[in-house]
Amino acid sequence: MANSKTRLGVSAYAIVVFVFTLASNGVRNLVGWPAFIALAVVIAAVGGIMFLRMRPERFRWYRLPAPIYLFLALATLSILWSQYRLESVLGVVAQLLTTLVAVALAFILTWHEVLRTLGTALRYVIGLSFVFEMWVSLFLRKPLLPWWIELTPEQQEKPPKLLYWSRDLLFEGGPIQGLVGSSTLLGFIGLIGLIIFTIQLRAKLVTRFAGWFWVAMSLATLALTRSATVTVALVAVVIALAFALWARRSGPVGRVPVYITGAAVLALLAGLAVFARSWIFSLLGKSSDLTGRVDTWDGVISLAQQRPWFGWGWISYWAPWVEPYKSLDVQGGIPVMSAHNAWLDVWLQLGLIGLLIFVPLVALTLWRVWFRAVDQPRRGFGPPLPYATSALWPFLLMVALVVQSFAESRMLIESGWLLLILLAVKSRFDFELPSLDAEPQRVPWRQVPIPRDHAPAVTGR
């Protein structure tokens, strides 16, 4: 009974964390910044206490992926040369707390529990987003601003669209913004939901009705947000899935054609992104400047070149009240809060040295989850175990995060950083056993943890 209560508490905590980070914009709009910061500190403290009490036996600080330590160390040291030291301190603290929670979840949850709790959190965020938009359209019948925002005299005449929590567009076919107050962020949540819910349905981890219902809700989210960048990420995920299934069918010995074709596809897509961007986005009904992102990127590159090696100092979210962010860029009447590109943001804040650390962190994580997806698991020196559909979702989620990182900086903050670190740590340790069956079975929430004295599984990498 004690073990059952522990697993129930762990699952509940994980759901709260995923909801809080995925819907962080909505939480801020609901309670304001001071309460949001207080909640974040409490959640991180609970995660630390839970981790210390459970004391995972396989945890070793020195075995965490080295780029995580190096990135956090560089971000912390950047306070010394930062032009905005108070904001850098706040940004570093936020990064450390998010990392702490991600590492705690990586060790106290099994892969199946991550899949299940993340799926539950996505259901809450997507479902409540539709309820919220329905309430605005049926009862409020006008665009809604967060209660704590005070408009300037210039903004009161015509409030910037980017300030609205909801623009009351549900019955007009969108684009809706949901709880997160952004059609792009809600669309990406819909994409993650499509990945997770499809995997759960195919692996028979949920009932057919529940599985198809939430797949349909995810598709509806994608359709009603109509984000061009999310559409590109969806195409990338479908292509990645096709290559993963091809690699499974080919086996370790016959994967040379898979890798050659994959390299050719990547080169083709990179060429299209550089030379045919206008044509691609015209097909999606979007401008070739990616809704002003190109202007933002030009400004970021210009600033980064002034301090190319170590950057201007870590800040996480941009602080529009300090230089150089104060005068960097304005879109839709409000200051820009990020570079809309995680790689440029790292270069701006931590320089080329930061990029030399961040690139291996992402690349190694993508490499490990790829082999987890395509290699048959083994138990010791025994025969290979059957392929599991549920082994695919970390790779597909990582592909979605990487593609999104070229148009958004979410990989560096909140849910993006949490998922990146969680996948980096779990794929590095891979410390829980897969079931002897091809797929994990549906189990109650009060699940007894996997015995610690079992031998770990290996996936070939």
ZIFENMO-V850147 format. One record per residue. RES is the residue in one small letter. BURIAL is # if it has 24 or more other ideal C-beta (glycine too) atoms within 12 Angstrom, else .. D_CENTER is the distance of its C-alpha to the mean C-alpha in Angstrom with 2 decimals. Layout:
BEGIN
res->(RES:RES)
burial->(BURIAL:BURIAL)
d_center->(D_CENTER:D_CENTER)
END
This chain:
BEGIN
res->(m:a:n:s:k:t:r:l:g:v:s:a:y:a:i:v:v:f:v:f:t:l:a:s:n:g:v:r:n:l:v:g:w:p:a:f:i:a:l:a:v:v:i:a:a:v:g:g:i:m:f:l:r:m:r:p:e:r:f:r:w:y:r:l:p:a:p:i:y:l:f:l:a:l:a:t:l:s:i:l:w:s:q:y:r:l:e:s:v:l:g:v:v:a:q:l:l:t:t:l:v:a:v:a:l:a:f:i:l:t:w:h:e:v:l:r:t:l:g:t:a:l:r:y:v:i:g:l:s:f:v:f:e:m:w:v:s:l:f:l:r:k:p:l:l:p:w:w:i:e:l:t:p:e:q:q:e:k:p:p:k:l:l:y:w:s:r:d:l:l:f:e:g:g:p:i:q:g:l:v:g:s:s:t:l:l:g:f:i:g:l:i:g:l:i:i:f:t:i:q:l:r:a:k:l:v:t:r:f:a:g:w:f:w:v:a:m:s:l:a:t:l:a:l:t:r:s:a:t:v:t:v:a:l:v:a:v:v:i:a:l:a:f:a:l:w:a:r:r:s:g:p:v:g:r:v:p:v:y:i:t:g:a:a:v:l:a:l:l:a:g:l:a:v:f:a:r:s:w:i:f:s:l:l:g:k:s:s:d:l:t:g:r:v:d:t:w:d:g:v:i:s:l:a:q:q:r:p:w:f:g:w:g:w:i:s:y:w:a:p:w:v:e:p:y:k:s:l:d:v:q:g:g:i:p:v:m:s:a:h:n:a:w:l:d:v:w:l:q:l:g:l:i:g:l:l:i:f:v:p:l:v:a:l:t:l:w:r:v:w:f:r:a:v:d:q:p:r:r:g:f:g:p:p:l:p:y:a:t:s:a:l:w:p:f:l:l:m:v:a:l:v:v:q:s:f:a:e:s:r:m:l:i:e:s:g:w:l:l:l:i:l:l:a:v:k:s:r:f:d:f:e:l:p:s:l:d:a:e:p:q:r:v:p:w:r:q:v:p:i:p:r:d:h:a:p:a:v:t:g:r)
burial->(.:.:.:.:.:.:#:.:#:#:#:#:#:#:#:#:#:#:#:#:#:#:#:#:#:#:#:#:#:#:.:.:.:.:.:#:.:.:#:#:.:.:#:#:.:#:#:#:.:#:#:.:.:#:.:#:.:#:.:.:.:.:.:#:#:.:#:#:.:.:#:#:.:#:#:#:.:#:#:.:.:#:#:#:.:.:#:#:.:#:#:#:#:#:#:#:#:#:#:#:#:#:#:#:#:#:#:#:#:#:#:#:#:#:#:#:#:#:#:#:#:#:#:#:#:#:#:#:#:#:.:#:#:.:.:#:#:.:.:.:.:.:#:#:#:#:.:.:.:.:.:.:.:.:.:.:.:.:#:.:#:#:#:#:#:#:#:#:#:#:.:.:.:#:#:#:#:#:#:#:#:#:#:#:#:#:#:#:#:#:#:#:#:#:#:#:#:#:#:#:#:#:#:.:#:#:.:.:.:.:#:.:.:#:#:.:#:#:.:#:#:#:#:#:#:#:#:#:#:#:#:#:#:#:#:#:#:.:#:#:#:.:#:#:.:#:#:#:.:.:.:.:.:.:.:.:.:#:.:.:.:#:.:.:.:.:.:.:.:.:.:.:#:.:.:.:#:.:.:#:#:.:.:.:.:#:.:.:.:#:#:.:#:#:.:#:#:.:#:#:.:.:#:#:.:.:#:.:.:#:#:#:#:#:#:#:#:#:#:.:.:#:.:#:#:.:.:#:#:.:#:.:.:.:#:#:#:#:#:#:#:#:#:#:#:#:#:#:#:#:#:.:#:#:#:.:#:#:#:.:#:#:.:#:#:#:#:#:#:#:#:#:#:#:#:#:#:.:.:.:.:.:.:.:#:.:#:#:#:#:#:#:#:#:#:#:#:#:#:#:#:#:#:#:#:#:#:#:#:#:#:#:#:#:#:#:#:#:#:#:#:#:#:#:#:#:#:#:#:#:#:#:#:#:#:.:.:.:#:#:.:.:.:.:.:.:#:.:#:#:.:.:.:.:.:.:#:.:#:.:.)
d_center->(34.09:32.60:30.06:29.23:28.73:26.50:24.13:24.19:23.33:20.49:18.99:19.59:17.98:14.76:14.72:15.45:12.65:9.97:12.00:12.51:9.06:7.86:11.38:12.07:13.95:16.02:16.89:18.09:20.03:21.59:22.66:22.56:21.27:23.72:22.96:19.18:19.71:22.14:19.83:17.11:19.95:21.29:18.11:17.79:21.53:21.48:18.91:21.18:24.26:22.99:22.10:25.57:27.40:26.00:26.49:24.81:27.56:25.56:23.69:24.90:23.53:24.99:23.20:19.64:18.33:20.46:18.04:16.21:19.66:20.70:17.78:18.23:21.99:22.02:20.01:22.54:25.49:24.54:25.78:29.23:29.21:26.94:28.71:26.95:27.16:26.55:23.29:22.32:23.22:21.02:18.03:18.72:19.22:15.88:14.24:16.58:16.05:12.26:13.11:15.94:14.11:11.64:14.86:16.78:14.60:14.70:18.47:19.46:17.62:18.58:16.39:17.89:17.25:13.50:13.71:16.11:14.66:11.16:13.39:15.57:13.06:11.93:15.70:16.36:13.99:15.15:18.67:19.15:17.91:20.72:23.12:22.46:23.07:26.09:27.50:27.27:28.99:31.62:32.61:31.54:32.09:30.89:27.78:26.42:25.60:24.03:27.11:26.76:26.68:30.11:30.95:33.25:36.55:35.36:32.19:34.25:36.12:33.07:29.71:26.88:24.72:21.51:22.77:23.07:20.99:22.36:24.73:26.50:25.85:25.21:28.78:28.82:26.12:23.31:21.13:20.00:17.51:17.30:16.56:13.85:16.64:15.03:15.51:12.86:10.05:11.89:12.28:8.68:8.58:11.81:10.68:8.38:11.51:13.79:12.53:12.75:15.92:17.62:17.27:18.63:21.36:22.39:22.49:24.53:22.44:23.00:26.07:26.54:26.86:23.67:21.75:23.19:22.92:19.15:18.80:21.11:19.20:16.01:18.37:20.00:16.83:16.33:20.06:20.36:17.63:18.79:16.19:17.45:14.32:12.57:15.88:15.81:12.43:14.12:17.15:15.43:14.00:17.57:19.15:17.10:18.13:21.68:21.80:20.56:23.27:25.75:25.13:25.68:28.88:30.09:29.72:29.36:32.71:32.23:28.86:30.36:30.48:26.81:25.84:28.43:27.31:23.63:24.70:26.83:24.13:21.79:24.83:25.65:22.26:22.33:25.86:25.05:22.30:24.95:28.16:27.41:24.63:27.01:28.08:24.63:23.46:26.91:26.39:23.30:25.37:23.62:25.25:25.13:23.94:20.55:21.53:22.74:19.97:22.64:24.74:21.96:21.34:25.12:25.37:22.63:24.31:27.64:26.60:24.91:28.14:30.07:28.38:27.06:26.98:25.52:24.17:24.80:23.05:19.62:18.72:14.95:15.43:18.59:21.75:23.83:26.97:27.35:28.19:27.03:24.27:26.92:28.54:25.84:24.88:25.24:23.90:25.30:27.36:24.71:23.37:20.16:17.52:15.66:16.60:14.27:13.69:11.88:14.85:17.45:16.04:16.39:19.81:20.86:20.07:20.77:22.73:23.21:23.34:19.74:18.80:20.95:18.88:15.33:16.25:17.48:14.50:12.25:15.31:16.47:13.32:13.36:17.10:17.10:14.86:17.06:20.14:18.89:18.54:21.89:24.19:26.28:25.92:29.14:30.68:32.62:35.18:35.44:34.88:31.42:29.73:28.76:25.52:22.93:20.76:18.25:17.83:16.17:12.85:11.17:12.46:11.57:7.87:8.13:10.30:8.18:5.63:9.09:10.85:8.80:9.38:13.03:13.17:10.70:10.06:6.79:5.84:8.91:8.63:7.90:4.79:3.05:6.40:6.87:5.06:6.61:9.74:10.05:10.16:12.31:14.63:15.13:15.76:18.10:20.08:19.88:22.30:22.72:24.94:24.34:26.90:30.11:29.36:27.27:24.69:24.06:26.05:25.34:26.26:26.75:24.33:26.99:26.35:28.33:26.28:26.92:30.01:29.32:32.37:31.23:30.79:27.29:26.39:25.90:24.31:26.35:24.07)
END
